[in-house]
Amino acid sequence: MKALHKLIEERVKPNFTGDGKLKRFWVVFDALETFLFTPGHTTAKGVHVRDGIDLKRTMFLVILAMVPALLFGTWNIGHQYYLSLGDITTADPWNAMLLDKLLVGAIKVVPLIVVSYATGLGIEFVIAGINGHAINEGFLVSGMLIPLIMPVDVPLWMVAVATAFAVIIAKEVFGGTGMNILNVALTARAFLFFAYPKQMSGEIWIHDVMASKTGGVLADGYTGATALGHLANTVGQPVGGEVSSGVMSMFADGGMFSLMNCFIGLIPGSVAETSALAALIGAAILIWTGIGSWRIISSFIVGGLVMGVIFNALALNAYMTIGPVHQIVMGGFMFGAVFMATDPVSAAQTSTGKWVYGFLGGFFSIMIRVFNPAYPEGVMMAILFMNVMAPTIDHYVVEANVRRREKRLSAAIA
Amino acid sequence: MPLHLLLWTTLCGPGIPIGADGTLGSTFAAQIQHVKSDMPSPVTIRKGLDIRLKGGVQGASHTLPPSDRFSIHPTDFHSLIPRMAAKAGTQVKAGEVLFTDKKHPEVKFVSAISGNVQEPVRGEKRRILRVDVLAEGEGSVEHESLDPTNPDAEAVRSALLDRGFWPMLRQRPFDVMPAPDSTPRDIFVSGFDSAPLAPKASMVMEGRMDAFRAGCAYLNALLADGRKVQLGVEAGDDTFASVVEADLTPFSGPHPAGNVGVHIHEVRPMNKGQVVWTVGMQDVANIGEGLMGGTYVCKRTIGLTGSRSQPALLQTTIGTPMAHIVKDRVLLEDTRVISGNVLTGSVRGEAGGLGYFDQQVTCIPEGHEPLFFLTKGWLGPGFDKFSASRAFPTWLMPKGKQYDLNTNNNGEERAFVVSGQYDAVFPFDIYPVQLIKSIMVGDIDRMEKLGIYEVAPEDFALCEYVCTSKMAVQDIVRKGLDQMIEEFA
């Protein structure tokens, strides 16, 4: 590897430094070189030894934690596609069409990832070039999260616009990596949600479901709506009424949205959000490596369960009668708890604050989704709201510390 | 019987009898019993980190032959502006003044050896970086001996100032040398060093307990309301069990359990407007021996440590040239020789002397090599890396595994992203990140509210070590303290 490093230093680097032809692309070169080789920089002042950890490894481990959700999501796109065509039935999800399903999924997912990274990193490179600073690794995670929370059939240009909006408005305007108030990936999703409401609802959750419908090849009774979409229809309807009973039958054992199907993720939804199981595997990786906050993940889940129990007790409509565990394994709740709420920059920073932040995030996620059927995906709204509230939560935690100190002082004077 | 023991016996009278062989008599043994049963249960420090490095020191100490040079760095005393008192080329005796503090001329810095004063080594703006004395001749400045049984406060204060012991004192807030008229609320001494590879108290204090006790007695004279020196000791270590002149509090747990700042915080936290002095344990013994005997004493037993050295415990003095210490004991090629520990120590340069407050020299390899990402770099397995983060396998390794860390930064400086990392190694009831941010924006009021009076840069050394974003945390804290000093000047 010494030879490779020598080659880069002697042959490639001069093009990017001094009067080199490509000096405007120094940032790109620097990012790639430091990707390949941790520089031989030594500690200058302060501590003489440094921990092995750096931002690259941290970010890489987060991406690694997303892989189960990504793989399952890719498979599930194909699975839902063949379900919608009636080629397979819900009764036999593990039939042999593994490669076909993955292929269908990959055709949808790979372009999403490419567009997200190309747009986001492109903007990051340009801004880093203008400001003359090194590229932060933060977008490596955001750029993977964005495609994972997109509806399957979202037009690629919309992904590009949303990514650009999120990177510029949510992040760079505030000063770049580490300075953003809102989670970047969720901002991209929220942008699409509010800027293109028409395109972001309806038949976009399953690959080509629109075409199947118009072509008349859609399986009988298959609507292509998500679990939360179905449940939203029960709001305002009497419990046990015709509409409610019809929807609720899908959530019973053996129904399309049974607890087990929701937990494993055999339901329509955004690319990688459907599987609570895959998200929990990611959570295990994040907690095991200490990179994701176990405080936030666990309190987020508890918050959702508590709200679910309260709704069960009220039981004013069919939606409220869904069991708390069933509630939290549907939609993007688990994915949000594990990968979105734990974003250390936009979450609360103090340990006590993390408990409060996580709990309220989970609590509001379920509350918004049930109370406001116009926003079936309450998790996105709840986490963005808690992002805004996080500094306030931290403020009160820190102020309590300040007051302790003031109390000690007045005791000392007295 | 050694001179200081003889003096002790003469001065203390029958209260603390010492046998003819220098061992403690029966009355004193009874006192030890008494002290032991009185010892409070240990304060357990839970947040922290022991960085397990190779090259710890073991075994008995041996005396380093005297060096031909004494080198004192005025830069060891933060914000000190020295004013030379001895001209270059003149002859000084041991204990004679070399320079004084420009702001407080009463504070004197003296030579440890007799010899010829050299032209000061200067840096930018003619700032004095180092003053050397080349050994020549004999003799030392003799002062009156001070009675440690019932010392007079003013006599002790002026003795500390005149005889060159004052610079051994440090003060919180601001982590600077106290002003000559400063009256401390408490004096804290840490009876153990928990920093990586630091020698044990039982090693560096061997044979110095009587001097230490006398030192405590002198320092107690400077405290009001009959208060005593507060001594934090390592739980289970009975080196200081005989010290009735101080209030002992045992501490257990990982580094920084031995940091004096942690002891202050746990025993009697500082408030705004209060001043606490801190003194190193070896310097307490130096003060005790020096004031009792009437000469300047600046002994240092240091651990020569680190993977690039042949670890040894060496008895020497403050200001010994580093070259003299490492000679024939350290593999110097591509090695960083640090005066102090790997967290807070300093590099003294080829001709520099041992740091004034250091009781350790650490020699570790430099880390100039670029690291390929899949093998040794950020995506490698990382068995050779010691990490507080569980992103590396350190936490799965046996607890006894020791690491040969080098000076590589292990990544580039980045925006602040990861939260909760500093808190895990910072055992104060202070929010480190919030305090650091208030320093970075220069918000004096906020710094005060968040507890800047209680801390010194060394308390943040572990935060700096674990930082994913590779921030210079200690430097930031130092700047914050400087802003506070300026504000109150």
Contacts between the chains, C-beta under 8 A, distances in Angstrom:
chain1	res1	chain2	res2	distance
A	1	B	372	4.1
A	1	B	375	6.8
A	4	B	372	7.6
A	5	B	370	5.4
A	5	B	372	7.4
A	34	B	412	6.1
A	35	B	373	6.4
A	36	B	372	6.8
A	36	B	373	5.7
A	36	B	377	8.0
A	37	B	370	4.0
A	37	B	371	6.2
A	37	B	372	5.8
A	37	B	373	6.7
A	37	B	377	6.5
A	38	B	370	6.6
A	38	B	371	4.1
A	38	B	373	6.8
A	38	B	376	7.7
A	38	B	377	4.3
A	38	B	378	5.8
A	38	B	408	7.3
A	38	B	410	6.6
A	38	B	411	6.2
A	39	B	370	5.8
A	39	B	409	7.5
A	39	B	412	6.6
A	40	B	367	6.7
A	40	B	368	4.3
A	40	B	369	5.3
A	40	B	370	4.6
A	40	B	371	7.7
A	40	B	408	6.7
A	41	B	408	7.1
A	41	B	409	4.4
A	41	B	412	7.0
A	42	B	336	7.9
A	42	B	366	5.8
A	42	B	367	5.4
A	42	B	368	6.4
A	42	B	406	7.9
A	42	B	407	4.2
A	42	B	408	6.0
A	42	B	409	6.3
A	43	B	407	5.0
A	43	B	408	7.9
A	43	B	409	5.8
A	45	B	472	6.3
A	45	B	474	7.9
A	45	B	475	5.9
A	46	B	461	7.4
A	46	B	464	5.3
A	46	B	472	5.1
A	46	B	473	7.0
A	46	B	474	4.4
A	46	B	475	5.7
A	47	B	342	6.7
A	47	B	343	5.1
A	47	B	344	7.7
A	47	B	461	5.9
A	47	B	464	4.8
A	47	B	465	5.0
A	47	B	474	7.3
A	48	B	336	6.2
A	48	B	338	5.6
A	48	B	342	4.6
A	48	B	343	7.5
A	48	B	345	6.6
A	48	B	362	7.6
A	48	B	364	6.7
A	48	B	407	5.5
A	49	B	51	7.0
A	49	B	53	7.8
A	49	B	342	4.8
A	49	B	343	7.9
A	49	B	364	6.9
A	49	B	405	4.4
A	49	B	406	7.4
A	49	B	407	6.5
A	49	B	465	6.9
A	50	B	408	7.2
A	50	B	409	5.4
A	50	B	410	4.8
A	50	B	411	7.6
A	50	B	465	6.4
A	50	B	467	7.9
A	50	B	470	6.5
A	51	B	385	7.8
A	51	B	386	7.3
A	51	B	387	5.0
A	51	B	388	5.8
A	51	B	389	6.7
A	51	B	410	6.7
A	51	B	465	5.6
A	51	B	466	5.0
A	51	B	467	7.3
A	51	B	468	7.7
A	52	B	382	5.5
A	52	B	385	3.1
A	52	B	386	6.8
A	52	B	387	4.3
A	52	B	389	7.8
A	52	B	391	8.0
A	52	B	392	5.0
A	52	B	394	7.9
A	52	B	410	5.1
A	53	B	387	5.3
A	53	B	388	7.7
A	53	B	389	4.3
A	53	B	391	5.5
A	53	B	392	6.8
A	53	B	410	7.4
A	53	B	411	7.5
A	53	B	466	7.5
A	53	B	468	5.2
A	54	B	378	5.6
A	54	B	410	5.9
A	54	B	411	2.6
A	54	B	412	7.2
A	54	B	414	7.5
A	54	B	468	6.2
A	54	B	470	7.1
A	55	B	411	6.7
A	55	B	414	4.5
A	55	B	417	6.3
A	55	B	418	8.0
A	55	B	468	5.7
A	55	B	469	6.6
A	56	B	373	7.8
A	56	B	378	4.2
A	56	B	379	7.6
A	56	B	411	6.7
A	57	B	378	4.5
A	57	B	379	6.9
A	57	B	391	5.5
A	57	B	411	7.9
A	58	B	389	7.9
A	58	B	391	6.6
A	58	B	417	7.5
A	58	B	418	6.4
A	58	B	468	5.8
A	60	B	378	7.3
A	60	B	379	6.4
A	61	B	391	5.6
A	134	B	412	6.3
A	134	B	414	7.9
A	136	B	414	5.7
A	136	B	415	5.4
A	136	B	417	7.9
A	137	B	414	7.3
A	138	B	415	7.4
A	138	B	417	6.6
A	176	B	415	6.4
A	177	B	414	7.5
A	177	B	415	4.4
A	177	B	417	6.6
A	178	B	414	7.7
A	178	B	415	3.2
A	178	B	416	4.9
A	178	B	417	5.0
A	178	B	469	7.8
A	179	B	415	7.0
A	288	B	390	6.7
A	289	B	389	7.4
A	289	B	390	4.9
A	289	B	391	4.9
A	290	B	389	5.8
A	290	B	390	4.1
A	290	B	391	7.0
A	291	B	389	7.6
A	291	B	391	6.4
A	291	B	418	7.9
A	293	B	419	7.7
A	293	B	420	6.6
A	344	B	417	5.9
A	344	B	418	5.4
A	344	B	419	4.4
A	344	B	420	7.6
A	345	B	417	5.7
A	345	B	419	8.0
A	347	B	419	7.2
A	349	B	419	4.2
A	349	B	420	7.3
A	349	B	433	6.3
A	349	B	434	8.0
A	350	B	423	7.8
A	350	B	431	6.5
A	351	B	420	6.5
A	351	B	423	6.4
A	354	B	420	7.6
A	394	B	434	7.8
A	398	B	431	5.5
A	398	B	434	5.4
A	398	B	450	7.4
A	401	B	429	6.7
A	401	B	430	7.3
A	401	B	431	6.0
A	401	B	450	7.5
A	401	B	451	7.9
A	402	B	449	4.6
A	402	B	450	6.8
A	404	B	429	6.9
A	405	B	271	7.6
A	405	B	449	7.0
A	405	B	451	5.9
A	406	B	449	7.8
A	408	B	269	6.4
A	408	B	271	5.9
A	409	B	271	4.3
A	409	B	272	5.7
A	412	B	271	4.8
A	412	B	274	7.2
A	413	B	271	8.0
